[in-house]
Amino acid sequence: MSTVELHWFKSSYSDSSNGNDCIEVAPTPTTIHIRDSKHADGARLAVAPATWTAFVTYASRNA
């Protein structure tokens, strides 16, 4: 899948004083794509949905 076809969004929990200081995600059935909102054309990370779920669970418990 081309990154042009991805639908990127920011978390509704993003509450930084600077609205651009967050990550954006673009989920697909087999991969969760992650990028820095300040550098949309920069490096990206792609993980399996189970890995993303584990990360979000960990982050929500340790925030």
N, C-alpha and C positions, 0 to 999 in steps of 0.2 A: 504494500500500500504506500503510495506517495504521501509525503508529509503535507502536500497541498490539499489532499483530501481529508485531512484530520480536522476534527472540530475541537478546538482548544477552548478551555474555560478555566477561570480562577475559582477557588473555593469561596463559598459564601461566608466562611469563617475568617477570611483574610481581613485582618483589622490593623495592619501596619499604618502608621501615620503617613506613610508614602504608599499610595495605592499600587505602585509598580513594584514594591518589594515583596514579591511572592512568586510562587511557582504556578505554572499552568499545566493542566493534564488534558490528554486526549485519549480516551479509552476506545479500544476496539475489542472485538470478542476474544482475541488471543494475546493482546499486548496493551499495557498502559504506557503511553508516551508522556515524558515529563520534560519541561523546559523552564528556564528562568524567564520571567515575564519582561525583564529589562533587556534581555538579549535573545529575542525570539528567533533570530537567525543563527544563534550560536549553537553550542554543544547541546545534545539531547540525550536523555536516558530512556531506555525502554526495558520494562520488566514484565514478568508474568503477572496476571491478575492476582494470583495467590500471594505473591511477594508484595504487591502493593497493599493488599488487604492486611497482611501481617505488619507492614510498616505503619499504616494508618492506625491500626489497633495499638501498636506500641507507642506511637506518638501521642495518641489521645490519652493514654494512661500515664505518660511521663511529661506532660506539658506543664 
